């Protein structure tokens, strides 16, 4: 699937950790904030596709975080979580800028489905099928092929480069879009990922190194 960057703002460590681990298994890049002030700070410095926002956060209430994100980063979608299930709570959440609303407890599969739907609406429109040269990536079906030959790719390996539509992507942009804050910035993860991609894609070479800048398909 196309790279999706998510912030999970949840003050209960057990819930936050479980959600983050599950979303990473789905191929998403996930950061975690355990209070409203931290969530708003991260949302202001990282271009998240979706913020999963618990309404009852300490330090800064989730409603205030939601209002600020809606006003300052309208391209970032907000999925609000709450223990309340009344219609009034739903109406209030949507009226302050939330894009979707999910009461607790929730099924993880439903959370993933709602996140993917919101991510498709965030930022610039993403084409349903991404193409570069003779490589085709279908995010909905999570399939990729080159010249009709199926490719066994991980979710992170190709999406960001294809979304660049031929532009140069720096290592920093790759980390920002496809990984998360758990990645050590001094690691060689990006370089190794590109090396693996080149091997899987085969010849003729498709990924070019732009010296001093980054990579381009």
BAFI-3210 file (N, C-alpha, C; in Angstrom, 3 decimals, decimal comma, padded with zeros to 6 digits):
// residues 217
n [1|2|3|4|5|6|7|8|9|10|11|12|13|14|15|16|17|18|19|20|21|22|23|24|25|26|27|28|29|30|31|32|33|34|35|36|37|38|39|40|41|42|43|44|45|46|47|48|49|50|51|52|53|54|55|56|57|58|59|60|61|62|63|64|65|66|67|68|69|70|71|72|73|74|75|76|77|78|79|80|81|82|83|84|85|86|87|88|89|90|91|92|93|94|95|96|97|98|99|100|101|102|103|104|105|106|107|108|109|110|111|112|113|114|115|116|117|118|119|120|121|122|123|124|125|126|127|128|129|130|131|132|133|134|135|136|137|138|139|140|141|142|143|144|145|146|147|148|149|150|151|152|153|154|155|156|157|158|159|160|161|162|163|164|165|166|167|168|169|170|171|172|173|174|175|176|177|178|179|180|181|182|183|184|185|186|187|188|189|190|191|192|193|194|195|196|197|198|199|200|201|202|203|204|205|206|207|208|209|210|211|212|213|214|215|216|217]
n.u [000,837|000,296|002,577|001,772|001,559|001,150|-000,061|-000,491|-002,322|-002,653|-003,255|-003,108|-000,705|-000,675|-002,753|-001,967|000,505|-000,285|-001,965|-000,149|001,767|000,162|-000,616|001,847|002,432|000,672|002,002|002,225|003,716|004,316|003,963|003,903|002,089|001,566|000,174|-001,819|-000,387|002,090|001,156|000,093|002,395|003,972|002,271|002,492|005,058|005,512|004,421|001,740|-000,476|-002,785|-004,163|-004,712|-006,736|-007,207|-009,906|-009,911|-007,343|-004,447|-002,771|-003,289|-006,453|-008,101|-010,023|-009,104|-006,678|-007,619|-009,052|-006,914|-005,308|-007,125|-007,367|-004,743|-003,403|-005,021|-004,838|-004,163|-005,802|-008,166|-008,915|-011,052|-011,034|-013,119|-014,603|-017,214|-020,501|-022,685|-024,967|-024,702|-022,034|-020,747|-021,578|-020,430|-017,674|-017,266|-017,965|-015,902|-013,851|-012,962|-012,463|-013,446|-014,962|-014,657|-015,948|-014,818|-014,965|-013,159|-013,049|-010,036|-009,683|-011,632|-010,657|-008,293|-009,407|-010,841|-008,730|-007,254|-009,111|-009,308|-006,658|-006,492|-007,798|-006,246|-003,927|-002,440|-004,270|-004,022|-003,127|-005,121|-003,731|-000,284|002,367|005,547|007,800|008,004|006,889|004,265|002,206|-000,329|-002,022|-004,437|-004,862|-002,461|-000,389|002,368|004,129|006,503|006,848|004,771|005,572|005,134|006,057|007,681|007,281|007,880|005,612|006,829|008,794|008,514|006,488|006,895|008,848|007,549|005,344|006,581|006,650|008,769|010,332|013,227|013,892|014,849|016,976|016,086|013,427|012,411|012,614|010,867|008,392|007,948|008,872|009,166|009,404|010,810|012,923|016,407|018,140|020,775|021,120|021,574|019,290|017,683|019,441|019,948|017,374|016,926|018,914|017,959|015,564|016,518|017,701|015,463|013,921|015,436|016,993|016,494|018,276|016,232|016,091|017,679|020,608|020,941|023,566|024,502|021,935|019,681|017,369|015,852|013,137]
n.v [-001,185|002,358|004,641|005,538|007,931|008,107|009,545|008,491|009,559|009,014|008,540|006,282|003,993|001,207|000,829|002,652|001,548|-000,986|-000,299|001,123|-000,868|-002,666|-001,108|-000,635|-003,203|-003,279|-001,882|000,856|004,022|004,972|007,257|008,099|009,903|010,885|012,824|015,818|018,194|017,282|015,871|017,910|019,421|017,556|017,176|019,622|019,691|017,452|016,027|014,480|011,980|011,078|011,695|009,839|010,462|010,577|011,717|012,562|013,753|014,380|017,436|018,959|019,278|016,892|018,011|020,637|020,129|018,989|021,145|022,915|021,465|021,182|023,835|024,638|022,605|021,566|019,557|017,310|014,579|013,866|011,341|010,809|009,400|008,138|007,412|007,949|007,504|008,852|010,630|013,367|013,691|012,718|014,616|016,920|016,287|016,124|018,710|020,307|019,841|017,211|014,450|011,928|009,582|007,421|005,274|003,958|000,666|-000,458|-002,297|-003,524|-003,977|-002,332|000,188|000,242|000,167|002,586|004,395|004,002|004,880|007,605|008,386|008,257|010,532|012,591|015,338|015,762|014,353|010,863|008,681|005,827|003,633|003,319|004,195|003,716|003,842|000,542|-000,488|-001,290|-000,396|-001,354|000,041|-000,549|-003,297|-004,154|-005,054|-005,493|-005,143|-005,812|-005,216|-006,991|-009,049|-010,415|-008,753|-009,284|-007,348|-005,343|-003,240|-000,701|-000,494|000,474|002,419|005,215|006,176|005,814|007,483|009,910|010,572|010,775|012,796|013,860|012,126|012,707|011,090|011,923|012,628|010,152|008,806|010,413|010,009|007,241|005,819|005,993|007,664|005,800|004,966|005,015|007,859|007,708|005,241|002,720|002,109|003,217|003,203|000,444|-000,454|000,667|-000,668|-003,299|-002,990|-002,413|-004,845|-006,563|-005,413|-005,771|-005,862|-003,646|-001,197|000,698|002,557|005,524|006,985|010,178|012,100|013,474|014,274|012,360|009,856|008,646|007,528]
n.w [000,000|-000,409|001,153|004,458|006,934|010,346|013,372|016,619|019,182|022,359|025,760|027,329|027,854|027,241|025,378|023,378|022,602|021,629|019,463|017,850|017,245|015,821|013,586|012,409|011,565|009,516|007,642|007,963|008,894|012,134|014,769|018,280|020,732|024,087|025,380|025,000|024,392|023,411|021,202|019,565|019,071|017,595|015,404|014,206|013,179|011,665|008,629|008,889|007,598|008,840|012,062|014,868|017,375|020,740|022,640|025,332|026,455|028,526|029,625|027,216|025,986|023,862|022,141|021,785|020,527|018,176|017,021|016,507|014,670|012,557|011,794|011,188|009,751|007,441|005,545|006,930|008,265|010,875|013,092|015,552|018,790|021,363|024,558|024,807|023,450|022,498|020,315|020,481|021,277|019,011|017,086|018,181|018,053|015,245|014,547|015,492|013,847|013,413|011,191|011,194|013,466|016,158|018,462|021,643|023,102|020,154|017,073|015,769|013,025|011,929|012,644|011,087|008,490|008,444|008,779|006,416|004,553|005,262|004,818|002,059|001,421|002,370|001,955|-001,324|-004,060|-004,561|-007,152|-008,113|-009,120|-009,235|-011,387|-012,933|-015,461|-016,509|-014,252|-012,069|-009,394|-007,318|-004,895|-003,534|-003,864|-002,945|-004,614|-006,880|-009,969|-012,603|-015,929|-016,237|-014,578|-011,416|-008,373|-005,307|-002,859|000,085|002,006|002,319|000,395|-002,253|-002,547|-001,823|-003,624|-006,075|-005,721|-005,915|-008,541|-010,447|-009,397|-007,467|-004,501|-001,277|001,212|003,744|003,245|002,568|005,035|006,510|005,273|004,992|007,178|010,765|013,995|015,394|013,907|013,770|012,918|012,102|011,095|008,507|007,168|005,075|002,871|002,649|002,114|-000,417|-001,854|-001,679|-003,071|-005,657|-006,295|-006,315|-008,342|-010,616|-013,921|-016,784|-014,734|-012,510|-010,453|-009,848|-008,462|-007,290|-007,017|-003,950|-003,426|-003,487|-004,423|-007,469|-009,475]
ca.u [000,000|001,048|003,082|000,840|002,195|000,086|000,243|-001,447|-002,324|-003,397|-002,525|-002,978|000,431|-000,976|-003,554|-001,143|001,494|-000,944|-002,407|001,034|002,340|-000,738|-000,560|003,139|002,302|-000,084|002,870|002,165|004,724|003,510|004,524|002,987|002,117|000,745|-000,589|-002,250|000,651|003,049|000,482|000,006|003,758|004,372|001,442|002,948|006,386|005,551|003,245|000,992|-001,684|-003,911|-003,920|-005,688|-006,730|-008,076|-010,505|-009,612|-005,894|-003,929|-001,933|-004,100|-007,592|-008,164|-010,818|-008,244|-005,725|-008,362|-009,309|-005,661|-004,909|-008,068|-007,107|-003,371|-003,001|-006,274|-004,574|-004,051|-007,117|-008,248|-009,851|-011,178|-011,452|-013,729|-015,393|-018,622|-021,153|-023,920|-025,008|-024,187|-020,575|-020,364|-021,786|-019,418|-016,378|-017,202|-018,109|-014,654|-012,850|-012,619|-012,924|-014,145|-015,225|-014,728|-016,093|-014,144|-013,884|-013,360|-012,366|-008,837|-009,898|-012,398|-009,735|-007,429|-010,200|-011,127|-007,472|-006,920|-010,045|-008,913|-005,362|-006,721|-008,328|-005,309|-002,936|-002,766|-004,917|-003,115|-003,750|-005,438|-002,637|000,931|003,184|006,825|008,370|007,181|006,508|002,907|001,877|-001,750|-002,096|-005,639|-004,667|-001,121|000,364|003,290|004,664|007,359|006,654|003,860|006,123|004,816|007,185|007,447|007,788|007,304|004,825|007,629|009,903|008,350|005,428|007,333|009,535|006,567|004,523|007,346|006,386|009,978|011,126|014,257|013,460|016,020|016,863|015,286|012,021|012,043|012,410|009,704|007,150|007,742|009,241|008,631|010,401|011,601|014,096|017,621|018,534|022,140|021,162|021,675|018,047|017,246|020,357|019,737|016,081|017,107|019,695|017,059|014,646|017,217|017,869|014,171|013,422|016,205|017,486|017,484|018,120|015,127|016,307|018,934|021,132|021,296|024,652|024,334|020,525|018,828|017,067|014,768|012,712]
ca.v [000,000|003,604|004,988|006,313|008,392|008,233|009,879|007,957|010,392|008,219|008,646|004,968|003,376|-000,130|000,983|003,319|000,599|-002,024|000,289|001,441|-002,116|-003,205|-000,293|-000,890|-004,472|-002,984|-001,150|002,297|004,643|005,404|007,917|008,076|011,000|010,474|013,951|016,713|019,150|016,573|015,548|019,109|019,749|016,645|017,439|020,865|019,553|016,264|016,019|013,236|011,786|010,951|011,687|009,100|011,395|010,330|013,003|012,942|013,751|015,324|018,575|019,760|018,423|016,466|018,955|021,770|019,622|018,822|022,467|023,478|020,737|021,526|025,205|024,842|021,562|020,975|018,356|016,191|014,136|013,512|010,304|011,014|008,267|008,552|006,398|008,359|006,956|009,568|011,410|014,707|013,628|012,583|015,904|017,845|015,934|016,504|020,165|021,001|019,586|015,806|013,922|010,684|009,443|005,993|005,074|002,832|-000,093|-000,587|-003,417|-003,020|-004,006|-001,136|001,311|000,214|000,536|004,024|005,104|003,952|005,757|008,985|008,644|008,508|011,892|013,580|015,904|015,704|013,115|009,826|007,856|004,499|002,755|004,106|003,626|004,320|002,981|-000,663|-000,959|-000,902|-000,681|-001,197|000,136|-001,175|-004,749|-004,396|-005,845|-004,755|-005,966|-005,143|-005,832|-008,102|-010,030|-010,030|-008,415|-009,546|-006,145|-004,924|-002,026|000,516|-000,538|001,154|003,409|006,602|006,533|005,917|008,667|011,107|010,861|011,152|013,799|013,336|011,945|012,672|010,107|012,491|012,528|008,747|008,519|011,156|009,518|005,792|005,221|006,776|008,164|004,702|004,735|005,756|008,629|007,373|003,877|002,609|001,465|003,712|002,705|-000,990|-000,629|000,963|-001,768|-004,449|-002,656|-002,557|-006,272|-007,146|-004,876|-006,358|-005,023|-002,578|-000,466|001,662|003,583|006,245|007,772|011,549|012,356|014,613|014,643|011,268|008,807|008,971|006,438]
ca.w [000,000|-000,411|002,472|005,268|008,173|011,338|014,759|017,584|020,386|023,333|027,021|027,940|027,156|026,723|024,160|022,368|022,106|020,839|018,200|017,048|016,723|014,807|012,374|011,762|010,859|008,298|006,733|008,189|009,747|013,278|015,942|019,423|021,705|025,217|025,917|023,937|024,009|022,560|019,944|018,728|018,633|016,524|014,229|013,575|012,571|010,804|007,745|009,041|006,802|009,773|013,503|015,678|018,503|021,886|023,003|026,714|026,647|029,521|029,193|026,293|025,661|022,482|021,359|021,415|019,540|016,932|016,448|016,002|013,466|011,490|011,353|010,730|008,806|006,942|004,756|007,868|008,707|012,294|013,518|016,994|019,617|022,612|025,252|024,713|022,260|022,207|019,078|020,782|021,246|017,611|016,436|018,696|017,484|013,837|014,407|015,826|012,816|013,206|009,917|011,485|014,891|016,469|019,911|022,287|022,453|018,719|016,428|015,099|011,574|011,569|012,740|009,904|007,316|008,501|008,549|004,998|003,844|005,525|004,176|000,636|001,283|002,905|001,040|-002,733|-004,468|-004,999|-008,180|-007,610|-009,525|-009,429|-012,443|-013,294|-016,493|-016,673|-012,920|-011,684|-008,001|-007,009|-003,432|-002,986|-003,842|-002,397|-005,582|-007,741|-011,051|-013,574|-017,240|-016,051|-013,638|-010,037|-007,511|-003,890|-002,202|001,351|001,792|002,294|-000,544|-003,536|-002,606|-001,762|-004,864|-007,151|-005,483|-006,270|-009,953|-011,165|-008,682|-006,583|-003,115|-000,406|002,304|004,826|002,861|002,677|006,460|006,967|004,694|005,012|008,461|011,865|014,921|015,939|013,072|014,111|011,736|011,706|010,581|007,049|006,742|003,772|001,843|002,492|001,455|-001,843|-002,423|-001,823|-004,156|-006,930|-006,563|-006,640|-009,604|-011,698|-015,018|-016,606|-013,465|-012,513|-009,433|-010,046|-007,348|-007,650|-006,085|-003,054|-003,254|-003,091|-005,400|-008,398|-010,353]
c.u [000,877|001,444|002,089|001,532|001,101|000,663|-000,867|-001,311|-003,248|-002,604|-002,394|-001,878|000,118|-001,756|-002,720|-000,147|000,876|-001,393|-001,216|001,643|001,468|-000,671|000,771|003,119|001,508|000,730|002,845|003,340|003,992|004,367|003,466|003,190|001,158|000,100|-000,868|-001,193|001,674|002,431|000,433|001,378|004,176|003,571|001,876|004,272|006,492|004,292|002,493|-000,168|-002,909|-003,397|-005,056|-005,682|-007,729|-008,617|-010,085|-008,120|-005,492|-003,106|-002,683|-005,216|-007,611|-008,973|-009,957|-007,193|-006,399|-008,618|-008,046|-005,221|-005,811|-007,789|-005,748|-002,912|-004,237|-006,060|-004,405|-005,430|-007,063|-009,318|-009,922|-011,693|-012,066|-014,490|-016,880|-019,225|-022,398|-023,810|-024,441|-022,663|-020,063|-020,466|-020,727|-018,059|-016,243|-017,249|-016,815|-013,525|-012,439|-013,207|-013,668|-014,144|-015,408|-014,838|-015,301|-015,186|-014,193|-012,636|-011,180|-009,019|-010,680|-011,519|-008,850|-008,192|-010,498|-009,864|-007,113|-007,834|-009,674|-007,599|-005,528|-007,218|-007,334|-004,361|-003,410|-003,399|-003,887|-003,796|-004,024|-004,378|-001,430|001,815|004,470|007,522|007,455|006,798|005,127|002,668|000,405|-001,906|-003,296|-005,468|-003,327|-000,318|001,269|003,816|005,594|007,277|005,779|004,333|005,829|006,089|006,795|008,067|007,128|006,550|005,663|008,527|009,730|007,417|005,940|007,997|008,555|005,696|005,253|007,163|007,613|010,835|012,178|013,704|014,706|015,860|016,002|013,792|011,531|011,751|011,106|008,405|006,901|008,130|008,636|009,744|011,210|012,877|015,252|018,088|019,944|022,242|021,268|020,423|017,622|018,129|020,137|018,402|016,194|017,897|018,817|016,071|015,298|017,379|016,546|013,656|014,169|016,629|016,387|017,229|017,036|015,355|017,675|019,321|021,520|022,310|024,394|022,893|019,665|018,631|015,909|014,432|012,640]
c.v [001,241|003,971|005,884|006,647|008,738|008,664|009,306|008,770|009,734|008,180|007,317|004,193|002,017|-000,052|001,587|002,346|-000,465|-001,502|000,561|000,182|-002,703|-002,435|-000,459|-002,219|-004,313|-002,147|000,356|002,761|005,333|006,058|007,918|009,317|010,635|011,641|014,921|017,681|018,498|016,255|016,756|019,522|018,867|016,901|018,696|020,712|018,354|016,249|014,687|013,186|011,777|011,019|010,920|009,760|010,986|011,675|013,482|012,820|014,706|016,421|019,504|018,852|018,091|017,387|020,127|021,353|019,511|020,163|023,053|022,783|021,102|022,915|025,358|023,836|020,868|019,737|017,113|015,838|013,676|012,461|010,366|009,761|008,795|007,388|006,716|007,875|007,739|010,341|012,806|014,731|013,518|013,918|016,912|017,560|016,366|018,026|020,910|020,632|018,146|015,329|012,605|010,500|007,965|005,812|003,871|001,973|-000,265|-001,833|-002,874|-002,985|-002,782|000,103|001,381|000,660|002,028|004,849|005,130|004,849|007,223|009,324|008,909|009,921|012,961|014,066|015,883|014,359|012,116|008,985|006,464|003,466|003,623|003,419|004,420|003,355|001,763|-001,290|-000,417|-001,341|-000,380|-001,156|-000,585|-002,685|-005,148|-005,332|-004,935|-005,706|-005,128|-005,912|-007,077|-009,159|-009,586|-009,777|-008,648|-008,405|-005,944|-003,619|-000,760|000,617|000,306|002,353|004,842|007,034|006,673|007,158|009,943|011,480|011,392|012,191|013,114|013,268|011,819|011,569|010,614|012,391|011,088|008,370|009,152|010,529|008,037|005,124|006,053|007,095|007,060|004,455|005,614|006,510|008,322|005,957|003,885|001,967|001,903|003,150|001,215|-001,280|-000,389|-000,151|-003,000|-004,232|-002,875|-004,032|-006,902|-006,679|-005,441|-005,352|-004,792|-001,801|000,599|002,813|004,219|006,978|009,143|012,022|013,622|014,974|013,489|010,282|009,258|007,733|006,981]
c.w [000,000|001,010|003,202|006,580|009,172|012,678|015,625|018,867|021,412|024,634|027,759|027,218|026,547|025,413|023,045|021,753|021,225|019,488|017,287|016,442|015,610|013,509|011,651|011,017|009,566|007,302|006,894|009,048|010,889|014,354|017,042|020,278|022,828|025,954|024,763|023,467|023,083|021,205|019,021|018,221|017,460|015,257|013,493|012,847|011,638|009,932|007,817|008,049|007,714|011,207|014,164|017,048|019,581|022,370|024,381|026,987|027,766|028,856|028,252|025,804|024,172|021,599|020,890|020,385|018,184|016,251|015,809|014,718|012,299|010,927|010,683|009,683|008,235|006,081|005,624|008,394|010,164|012,508|015,034|017,684|020,907|023,226|025,177|023,400|021,853|020,898|019,297|020,736|019,817|016,893|016,888|018,089|016,046|013,664|014,721|014,868|012,613|011,877|010,082|012,996|015,192|017,978|020,397|023,011|020,969|018,218|015,634|013,591|011,115|011,639|011,501|008,665|007,287|008,250|007,075|004,178|004,035|004,822|002,691|000,396|001,706|001,832|-000,394|-003,062|-004,981|-006,068|-007,642|-007,967|-009,847|-010,452|-012,629|-014,239|-016,665|-015,340|-012,574|-010,242|-007,786|-005,490|-002,847|-002,864|-003,233|-003,304|-006,399|-008,809|-011,905|-014,882|-017,119|-015,076|-012,206|-009,224|-006,058|-003,094|-000,854|001,114|001,647|001,071|-001,803|-003,522|-002,676|-003,068|-006,017|-006,976|-005,881|-007,732|-010,681|-010,473|-007,819|-005,161|-002,252|000,629|003,455|004,508|002,932|004,126|006,932|006,495|004,944|006,322|009,583|012,844|015,579|015,136|013,517|012,868|011,253|011,137|009,062|006,467|005,350|002,667|001,589|001,800|-000,037|-002,524|-002,656|-002,960|-005,515|-007,293|-006,994|-007,997|-010,804|-012,749|-016,061|-015,320|-013,567|-011,545|-009,634|-008,774|-007,874|-006,618|-005,260|-002,786|-002,766|-004,217|-006,286|-009,222|-011,776]
res [x|x|x|x|x|x|x|x|x|x|x|x|x|x|x|x|x|x|x|x|x|x|x|x|x|x|x|x|x|x|x|x|x|x|x|x|x|x|x|x|x|x|x|x|x|x|x|x|x|x|x|x|x|x|x|x|x|x|x|x|x|x|x|x|x|x|x|x|x|x|x|x|x|x|x|x|x|x|x|x|x|x|x|x|x|x|x|x|x|x|x|x|x|x|x|x|x|x|x|x|x|x|x|x|x|x|x|x|x|x|x|x|x|x|x|x|x|x|x|x|x|x|x|x|x|x|x|x|x|x|x|x|x|x|x|x|x|x|x|x|x|x|x|x|x|x|x|x|x|x|x|x|x|x|x|x|x|x|x|x|x|x|x|x|x|x|x|x|x|x|x|x|x|x|x|x|x|x|x|x|x|x|x|x|x|x|x|x|x|x|x|x|x|x|x|x|x|x|x|x|x|x|x|x|x|x|x|x|x|x|x|x|x|x|x|x|x]
***
